[in-house]
Amino acid sequence: MSSTTGYGGAARWNGPSGQAWVQLQSLMDGMYRPLEELLVGTVDPGRRSVLDVGCGTGVTTVAVAERLAPGRRCVGVDISASMIAAAEARGAGAGAEFLCADVQEHQWAADSFDTVISRFGVMFFDDPVRAFSNLRRAATPDADLTFVAWRAIEENPFMTVAERAAAPLLPNLPPRRVEGPGQFAFADATKVRTILDAAGWAGITIDPVDIECTFPESDLVGYFTRLGPVGLALPDAGDPIRTKVVDAVRPAFAPYVKGSDVRFTAACWLVRAQASAPSATGL
């Protein structure tokens, strides 16, 4: 998850949210595999050193490490110690490295990485210009940046089914933050472009991608009771309320249940940039 102090910060990602991602990593890996494949497929196997920002439990980092030519380096970074521990266990023998650090504040050595990637790990920065400037300083002059971020909350109704259905029973649900750090902080493409431009990145392209994601219906209750605003609120609710929430929320997902699977479309941006503007030719 995010390598930053934003939207709950280190306490959140080193607390219940980080633990939930670790415990549900198999579910999340399968659900987001199409996005993993999309991102990993953008990495040139001949690149020398790759940084995976907000690597979580490391599935994307390991996949990139296995894609790279021998002798290349792939580093995953995340602020969650529990997720980094899970990533290290996953990556043992795969050639991936992992670092528990805040990307926004970490003192990277200059010219460390010629590729920077992220799957849903860059939307949580308190100061995104500062964070991407820091990544730019860590990048080589020929470095590429590629990341996947969520588009608007309205384009991703699946993500808010649980909280909408549970709201009458959980009046203290933490609100979604669509302006500040959070899942949908990069919904506005113009904002994303402005951030990257201010941070010194060039050649910016922002393209919409719609990816179908799937996970077993048998995992649905575990998914919505452990993750998101409902997952954060339920530990403080008693068993009677929890039972009522499950009874109210489970039917709300009916439009997404197809036989034994849950299927939804992830409406995202595929963002690319370069550390330096391409050299002019023919002059």
MARMILO-255681 format. One record per residue (C-alpha): residue number from 1; y, x, z. Coordinates in Angstrom, 1 decimal. Example, Ala and Ser with C-alpha at 12.3 -4.5 7.8 and 13.67 -1.06 7.14 Angstrom:
REC    n       Y       X       Z
REC    1    -4.5    12.3     7.8
REC    2    -1.1    13.7     7.1
***
This chain:
REC    n       Y       X       Z
REC    1     0.0     0.0     0.0
REC    2     3.6     1.0     0.1
REC    3     4.5     4.5     1.1
REC    4     7.8     3.5     2.7
REC    5     9.4     2.2     5.8
REC    6    10.3    -1.1     4.2
REC    7     9.2    -4.7     4.8
REC    8     7.4    -4.2     8.0
REC    9     7.3    -0.5     7.6
REC   10     4.9     2.0     9.2
REC   11     4.2    -0.4    12.1
REC   12     3.0    -3.1     9.7
REC   13     0.9    -0.8     7.4
REC   14    -0.5     1.1    10.4
REC   15    -1.2    -2.2    12.1
REC   16    -2.8    -5.5    11.1
REC   17    -1.9    -5.4     7.4
REC   18    -3.3    -1.9     6.9
REC   19    -6.5    -2.8     8.8
REC   20    -6.9    -6.0     6.7
REC   21    -6.7    -4.0     3.5
REC   22    -9.2    -1.5     4.7
REC   23   -11.6    -4.2     5.8
REC   24   -11.2    -6.2     2.6
REC   25   -11.0    -3.2     0.3
REC   26   -14.1    -4.2    -1.7
REC   27   -12.6    -7.6    -2.4
REC   28    -9.2    -6.2    -3.3
REC   29   -10.7    -3.5    -5.5
REC   30   -12.6    -6.1    -7.5
REC   31    -9.7    -8.5    -7.7
REC   32    -7.3    -6.0    -9.0
REC   33    -9.7    -4.0   -11.2
REC   34    -8.1    -5.1   -14.5
REC   35    -4.8    -3.8   -13.3
REC   36    -6.4    -0.6   -12.1
REC   37    -8.0    -0.2   -15.6
REC   38    -4.6    -0.9   -17.3
REC   39    -2.8     1.8   -15.2
REC   40    -5.5     4.4   -15.3
REC   41    -5.7     4.0   -19.1
REC   42    -2.1     5.2   -19.4
REC   43    -2.9     8.6   -17.8
REC   44    -3.4    11.4   -20.3
REC   45    -6.6    13.2   -19.2
REC   46    -5.0    16.5   -20.1
REC   47    -2.2    16.1   -17.5
REC   48    -2.1    18.8   -14.8
REC   49    -1.1    17.0   -11.6
REC   50    -0.9    13.2   -10.9
REC   51     0.7    11.5    -7.9
REC   52    -0.5     7.9    -7.1
REC   53     2.3     6.3    -5.0
REC   54     1.2     3.7    -2.4
REC   55    -2.4     4.5    -3.1
REC   56    -3.8     2.3    -0.4
REC   57    -7.6     2.9     0.0
REC   58    -7.6     5.1    -3.0
REC   59    -9.5     3.3    -5.7
REC   60    -6.9     4.1    -8.4
REC   61    -6.5     7.7    -7.3
REC   62   -10.2     8.3    -7.5
REC   63   -10.4     6.7   -10.9
REC   64    -7.6     8.9   -12.2
REC   65    -9.2    12.0   -10.7
REC   66   -12.5    11.2   -12.5
REC   67   -10.5    10.8   -15.7
REC   68    -8.7    14.1   -15.6
REC   69   -10.0    17.3   -17.2
REC   70   -11.7    19.8   -14.9
REC   71    -9.3    21.8   -12.7
REC   72    -6.6    19.1   -12.7
REC   73    -5.1    17.6    -9.5
REC   74    -4.7    14.0    -8.4
REC   75    -3.0    13.1    -5.1
REC   76    -2.8     9.7    -3.5
REC   77     0.0     9.1    -1.0
REC   78     0.5     6.2     1.4
REC   79     2.2     5.5     4.7
REC   80    -0.8     3.8     6.2
REC   81    -3.0     6.2     8.2
REC   82    -5.9     3.7     8.3
REC   83    -5.8     3.3     4.5
REC   84    -5.6     7.0     3.9
REC   85    -8.6     7.5     6.1
REC   86   -10.5     5.0     4.0
REC   87    -9.3     6.7     0.8
REC   88   -10.5    10.1     2.0
REC   89   -13.9     8.6     2.7
REC   90   -14.0     7.0    -0.7
REC   91   -12.7    10.1    -2.5
REC   92   -15.1    12.7    -0.9
REC   93   -16.5    14.7    -3.7
REC   94   -14.4    13.0    -6.4
REC   95   -11.7    15.7    -6.6
REC   96    -8.9    13.5    -5.3
REC   97    -6.5    14.5    -2.5
REC   98    -4.8    12.2    -0.1
REC   99    -1.6    12.5     2.0
REC  100    -0.3    10.2     4.7
REC  101     3.5    10.3     4.2
REC  102     6.6     8.2     3.5
REC  103     7.4     8.8    -0.2
REC  104    11.1     8.1     0.4
REC  105    11.4    10.8     3.0
REC  106     8.7    13.4     2.3
REC  107     9.9    16.8     1.3
REC  108     8.1    17.3    -2.0
REC  109     8.0    20.7    -3.6
REC  110     9.9    20.7    -6.9
REC  111     8.0    20.4   -10.2
REC  112     4.8    19.3    -8.4
REC  113     3.6    16.5   -10.6
REC  114     3.7    15.8   -14.3
REC  115     2.5    12.2   -13.9
REC  116     3.6     9.6   -11.3
REC  117     1.8     6.3   -11.1
REC  118     1.6     3.3    -8.8
REC  119    -0.2     0.0    -8.7
REC  120     1.9    -2.4    -6.5
REC  121     3.1     0.5    -4.3
REC  122     6.8     0.9    -5.1
REC  123     8.4    -2.5    -4.2
REC  124     8.7    -1.9    -0.5
REC  125    11.3     0.9    -0.4
REC  126    14.3     0.4     1.9
REC  127    16.3     2.5    -0.5
REC  128    14.6     2.4    -3.9
REC  129    17.2     4.7    -5.6
REC  130    16.7     7.3    -2.9
REC  131    12.9     6.9    -3.2
REC  132    12.8     7.3    -6.9
REC  133    15.3    10.1    -6.8
REC  134    12.9    11.9    -4.4
REC  135    10.0    11.3    -6.8
REC  136    12.2    12.6    -9.6
REC  137    12.7    15.8    -7.7
REC  138     9.0    16.2    -7.3
REC  139     8.4    15.6   -11.0
REC  140     8.2    18.3   -13.7
REC  141    10.8    18.1   -16.5
REC  142     8.1    16.6   -18.8
REC  143     6.8    14.1   -16.3
REC  144     5.9    10.5   -17.0
REC  145     6.3     7.6   -14.5
REC  146     4.2     4.5   -14.9
REC  147     3.8     1.6   -12.4
REC  148     2.8    -2.0   -12.2
REC  149     5.0    -4.4   -10.1
REC  150     5.0    -8.2    -9.7
REC  151     7.3   -10.3   -11.7
REC  152     9.0   -13.4   -10.2
REC  153     7.4   -15.3    -7.3
REC  154     7.7   -18.5    -9.5
REC  155     5.5   -16.8   -12.1
REC  156     2.8   -16.0    -9.5
REC  157     2.1   -19.4    -7.8
REC  158    -1.3   -18.2    -6.7
REC  159     0.4   -15.7    -4.3
REC  160     2.1   -18.5    -2.3
REC  161    -0.6   -21.2    -2.2
REC  162    -1.7   -20.4     1.3
REC  163     1.7   -20.3     2.9
REC  164     2.9   -23.5     1.2
REC  165    -0.2   -25.4     2.4
REC  166    -0.1   -23.9     5.9
REC  167     3.6   -24.2     6.5
REC  168     3.4   -27.6     8.4
REC  169     0.9   -26.0    10.8
REC  170     2.5   -22.6    11.1
REC  171     6.3   -23.2    11.5
REC  172     6.9   -19.5    12.3
REC  173     5.5   -18.1     9.1
REC  174     7.3   -14.9     8.1
REC  175     9.5   -15.7     5.1
REC  176     9.0   -14.1     1.7
REC  177    11.7   -11.6     0.9
REC  178    12.6   -11.8    -2.7
REC  179    15.8    -9.8    -2.6
REC  180    14.9    -7.0    -0.2
REC  181    11.8    -4.8     0.1
REC  182     8.6    -6.8    -0.4
REC  183     6.0    -7.9    -2.9
REC  184     8.5    -9.5    -5.4
REC  185    11.4    -7.0    -4.9
REC  186    11.1    -5.8    -8.5
REC  187    10.9    -9.2   -10.1
REC  188    14.3    -8.7   -11.9
REC  189    13.8    -6.2   -14.8
REC  190    17.5    -5.5   -14.9
REC  191    17.4    -4.5   -11.3
REC  192    14.4    -2.2   -11.9
REC  193    16.1    -0.5   -14.8
REC  194    19.3     0.0   -12.8
REC  195    17.3     1.6    -9.9
REC  196    15.4     4.0   -12.2
REC  197    18.5     4.9   -14.2
REC  198    20.5     5.7   -11.0
REC  199    17.6     7.8    -9.8
REC  200    17.7    10.0   -12.9
REC  201    14.7     8.6   -14.9
REC  202    15.1     8.2   -18.6
REC  203    13.3     6.5   -21.5
REC  204    12.8     3.4   -19.4
REC  205    10.6     0.6   -20.8
REC  206     9.7    -2.6   -18.9
REC  207     7.1    -4.8   -20.5
REC  208     5.6    -8.1   -19.2
REC  209     1.8    -8.1   -18.8
REC  210    -0.3   -11.1   -17.8
REC  211    -3.7   -10.1   -16.3
REC  212    -6.5   -12.4   -15.3
REC  213    -7.9   -11.5   -11.9
REC  214   -11.1   -12.7   -10.3
REC  215   -12.9   -12.6    -7.0
REC  216   -15.9   -14.5    -5.5
REC  217   -15.1   -18.0    -4.1
REC  218   -17.2   -17.0    -1.1
REC  219   -14.4   -14.6    -0.2
REC  220   -11.6   -17.0    -0.5
REC  221   -11.2   -18.0     3.2
REC  222   -11.4   -14.4     4.3
REC  223    -8.7   -13.6     1.7
REC  224    -6.1   -16.1     2.8
REC  225    -6.8   -15.8     6.5
REC  226    -6.4   -12.0     6.5
REC  227    -3.6   -11.2     4.0
REC  228    -0.1   -12.4     3.3
REC  229     2.2   -14.4     5.6
REC  230    -0.7   -16.6     6.7
REC  231    -2.8   -13.6     7.6
REC  232     0.0   -12.2     9.7
REC  233     0.6   -15.4    11.5
REC  234    -3.0   -16.5    12.3
REC  235    -3.8   -13.9    15.0
REC  236    -1.2   -15.5    17.2
REC  237    -2.6   -19.0    16.6
REC  238    -5.4   -20.5    18.7
REC  239    -8.8   -21.5    17.3
REC  240    -7.9   -25.2    16.8
REC  241    -4.8   -24.3    14.7
REC  242    -6.8   -21.7    12.7
REC  243    -9.4   -24.4    11.9
REC  244    -6.7   -26.8    10.8
REC  245    -5.1   -24.1     8.6
REC  246    -8.4   -23.4     6.9
REC  247    -9.0   -27.1     6.4
REC  248    -5.6   -27.5     4.9
REC  249    -5.4   -24.4     2.8
REC  250    -8.8   -24.2     1.2
REC  251    -8.4   -27.4    -0.9
REC  252    -5.0   -26.2    -2.1
REC  253    -6.7   -23.4    -4.0
REC  254    -8.8   -25.9    -6.0
REC  255    -7.0   -25.4    -9.3
REC  256    -8.0   -21.7    -9.2
REC  257   -11.7   -22.2    -8.3
REC  258   -13.9   -22.0   -11.4
REC  259   -17.5   -22.4   -10.4
REC  260   -18.4   -19.5    -8.1
REC  261   -15.2   -17.6    -8.8
REC  262   -11.5   -17.7    -8.0
REC  263    -9.4   -16.9   -11.1
REC  264    -5.6   -16.5   -11.4
REC  265    -3.1   -14.8   -13.6
REC  266    -1.2   -11.8   -12.2
REC  267     2.3   -11.9   -13.9
REC  268     3.5    -8.3   -13.7
REC  269     5.8    -5.7   -15.2
REC  270     4.4    -2.5   -16.7
REC  271     7.2     0.0   -16.2
REC  272     7.4     3.4   -17.9
REC  273     9.9     6.2   -17.7
REC  274    10.4     9.9   -18.2
REC  275    11.8    12.6   -16.0
REC  276    13.9    13.9   -18.9
REC  277    15.3    12.2   -22.0
REC  278    13.3    13.2   -25.1
REC  279    14.9    16.1   -27.0
REC  280    16.8    15.2   -30.1
REC  281    15.3    16.4   -33.4
REC  282    16.7    17.1   -36.8
REC  283    20.1    18.2   -35.5
***
